[in-house]
């Protein structure tokens, strides 16, 4: 194995991604996310001053308001630190996300709207984490709403609530986690009869 915690090594870079999900008094969800890249060594440039060790070369933030139907209602992007002044020019374009829904096809729609030169790589990459944070933050409320229709998830009207089934090793249909948490889905996977 090549991993050696005791190896002689020099820190050169730290990327910190922070995401926080908030339930608002108006019933909407607000996800606040940021990405910051701190350099541990000097980064030389030809046309601007170098980035010094301990300095942020990137620091971007997104605030996204999402409703209970997974729809983006508002977006604010901000450039707090960037290598080039022109990096701030693209922040307003992230409002193009208003109206999109978090779920299947979301990442493709984001790439179509803001991929490549249409957006900022760091802000666009951060949107995946915004979607994940929204799903994590809103999950308990979504399940509680669905349980108003009964305990059997096959009768829940919003099938997106359990979209994680078969999405990872732990939540596979033939695994012990699904059998213990949602046995109705693990038994035969057939929809319940109304």
C-alpha positions as CSV (number, residue, x, y, z in Angstrom):
1,X,0.0,0.0,0.0
2,X,1.3,3.4,-0.9
3,X,-0.5,5.4,1.8
4,X,1.9,6.3,4.5
5,X,0.7,8.7,7.2
6,X,4.2,9.1,8.5
7,X,5.8,9.8,5.2
8,X,7.8,13.0,4.9
9,X,5.5,15.3,3.0
10,X,4.9,19.1,2.5
11,X,1.5,20.6,2.5
12,X,0.8,22.5,-0.8
13,X,-3.0,22.9,-1.1
14,X,-6.3,22.7,0.9
15,X,-9.7,22.7,-0.7
16,X,-12.5,23.3,1.8
17,X,-16.1,22.8,0.8
18,X,-18.8,23.9,3.3
19,X,-22.5,23.4,2.8
20,X,-25.3,24.3,5.2
21,X,-29.0,23.6,4.8
22,X,-31.6,25.8,6.4
23,X,-35.4,25.5,6.7
24,X,-36.9,28.9,6.4
25,X,-39.9,30.3,8.1
26,X,-41.6,30.7,4.7
27,X,-41.4,27.0,4.1
28,X,-38.6,27.2,1.6
29,X,-35.1,25.7,2.0
30,X,-31.9,27.7,1.7
31,X,-28.7,26.0,0.9
32,X,-25.5,28.0,1.5
33,X,-22.4,26.5,0.0
34,X,-18.8,27.7,-0.4
35,X,-15.5,26.4,-1.8
36,X,-12.2,27.8,-0.8
37,X,-8.7,26.8,-2.1
38,X,-5.8,27.8,0.1
39,X,-2.3,27.5,-1.2
40,X,0.5,26.1,0.8
41,X,3.1,27.3,-1.7
42,X,3.5,30.3,-3.9
43,X,1.7,30.2,-7.2
44,X,3.5,32.3,-9.8
45,X,1.7,34.3,-12.5
46,X,3.0,36.2,-15.5
47,X,0.4,39.0,-15.5
48,X,-0.5,39.5,-11.9
49,X,1.1,39.2,-8.4
50,X,1.8,35.7,-7.2
51,X,-0.5,34.0,-4.7
52,X,1.4,33.6,-1.5
53,X,1.4,30.6,0.8
54,X,-1.6,30.8,3.1
55,X,-3.6,32.9,0.7
56,X,-6.9,31.8,-1.0
57,X,-6.6,31.5,-4.7
58,X,-10.4,30.7,-4.9
59,X,-13.3,31.4,-2.7
60,X,-16.8,31.2,-4.1
61,X,-20.2,31.0,-2.5
62,X,-23.7,30.0,-3.6
63,X,-27.0,30.6,-1.9
64,X,-29.8,28.6,-3.4
65,X,-33.5,28.7,-2.3
66,X,-35.4,25.5,-3.1
67,X,-39.0,24.6,-2.5
68,X,-40.5,21.3,-1.3
69,X,-41.1,20.2,-4.9
70,X,-37.3,20.3,-5.5
71,X,-37.5,23.5,-7.6
72,X,-34.9,26.2,-7.4
73,X,-36.6,29.5,-6.6
74,X,-33.7,31.8,-6.3
75,X,-29.9,31.8,-6.6
76,X,-27.1,34.2,-5.5
77,X,-23.5,33.5,-6.5
78,X,-20.5,35.4,-5.1
79,X,-16.8,35.6,-5.9
80,X,-14.9,36.4,-2.7
81,X,-11.4,35.5,-4.0
82,X,-10.3,34.6,-7.5
83,X,-7.2,34.8,-9.6
84,X,-8.7,37.1,-12.2
85,X,-11.0,40.1,-11.9
86,X,-13.1,38.7,-14.8
87,X,-14.1,35.8,-12.6
88,X,-16.7,38.0,-10.9
89,X,-18.4,38.6,-14.2
90,X,-20.2,35.3,-14.3
91,X,-21.9,35.3,-10.9
92,X,-25.2,36.7,-12.2
93,X,-25.5,34.0,-14.8
94,X,-26.2,31.5,-12.0
95,X,-29.7,32.9,-11.8
96,X,-30.3,30.9,-15.0
97,X,-30.8,27.9,-12.6
98,X,-34.1,29.4,-11.3
99,X,-36.9,27.0,-12.3
100,X,-34.7,23.9,-12.5
101,X,-35.6,20.9,-10.3
102,X,-33.1,18.9,-8.3
103,X,-33.3,15.3,-9.4
104,X,-32.8,13.2,-12.5
105,X,-31.3,15.3,-15.3
106,X,-30.3,18.2,-13.0
107,X,-26.5,17.9,-13.6
108,X,-27.0,17.7,-17.4
109,X,-29.2,20.8,-17.3
110,X,-26.6,22.7,-15.2
111,X,-23.9,21.7,-17.7
112,X,-26.0,22.9,-20.6
113,X,-26.7,26.3,-18.9
114,X,-23.3,26.9,-17.2
115,X,-20.8,24.4,-18.4
116,X,-17.4,25.3,-19.8
117,X,-17.1,29.0,-20.7
118,X,-20.7,29.7,-19.8
119,X,-19.9,29.5,-16.1
120,X,-17.3,29.1,-13.4
121,X,-15.9,25.6,-12.9
122,X,-15.8,26.0,-9.1
123,X,-19.3,27.4,-8.8
124,X,-20.7,24.8,-11.2
125,X,-19.0,21.9,-9.4
126,X,-20.4,23.3,-6.1
127,X,-24.0,22.8,-7.4
128,X,-23.7,19.0,-7.1
129,X,-23.0,19.6,-3.4
130,X,-25.9,22.0,-3.2
131,X,-28.2,19.3,-4.5
132,X,-26.9,16.7,-2.1
133,X,-27.2,19.1,0.8
134,X,-30.8,20.0,-0.1
135,X,-31.7,16.3,-0.3
136,X,-30.0,15.6,3.1
137,X,-31.5,18.7,4.8
138,X,-35.1,18.1,3.5
139,X,-35.2,14.3,3.8
140,X,-36.8,14.1,7.3
141,X,-39.5,16.5,6.3
142,X,-40.1,14.7,3.0
143,X,-40.4,11.3,4.7
144,X,-42.8,12.8,7.4
145,X,-45.0,14.2,4.6
146,X,-45.1,10.9,2.8
147,X,-45.9,9.0,6.0
148,X,-49.1,10.9,6.2
149,X,-50.1,8.5,3.3
150,X,-49.3,5.5,5.5
151,X,-46.2,3.6,6.5
152,X,-45.9,1.6,3.3
153,X,-43.5,3.5,1.0
154,X,-45.1,1.8,-2.1
155,X,-48.1,4.0,-1.4
156,X,-46.3,7.2,-1.1
157,X,-47.2,9.7,-3.9
158,X,-43.7,11.2,-4.2
159,X,-41.5,8.4,-5.3
160,X,-38.5,10.8,-5.3
161,X,-38.4,10.6,-1.5
162,X,-36.8,7.1,-1.8
163,X,-34.8,7.7,-5.0
164,X,-31.6,6.6,-3.2
165,X,-32.8,3.0,-3.2
166,X,-30.3,1.1,-5.4
167,X,-28.2,4.2,-5.5
168,X,-25.3,2.9,-3.4
169,X,-24.0,-0.3,-1.8
170,X,-25.8,0.2,1.5
171,X,-29.2,1.0,0.0
172,X,-29.2,-1.9,-2.5
173,X,-32.5,-3.7,-3.0
174,X,-31.1,-7.0,-1.8
175,X,-29.2,-5.6,1.2
176,X,-29.8,-5.6,4.9
177,X,-30.3,-1.8,5.3
178,X,-33.3,-1.6,3.0
179,X,-34.7,-4.8,4.5
180,X,-34.6,-3.2,8.0
181,X,-35.6,0.3,7.1
182,X,-38.2,-0.3,4.3
183,X,-38.9,-4.0,4.2
184,X,-41.9,-3.5,1.8
185,X,-39.4,-2.4,-0.9
186,X,-37.0,-5.2,-0.2
187,X,-39.5,-8.0,-0.3
188,X,-40.6,-8.1,-3.9
189,X,-40.2,-4.5,-5.1
190,X,-43.8,-4.7,-6.5
191,X,-46.1,-1.7,-6.0
192,X,-48.8,-2.1,-3.3
193,X,-52.3,-2.5,-4.5
194,X,-54.5,0.4,-3.6
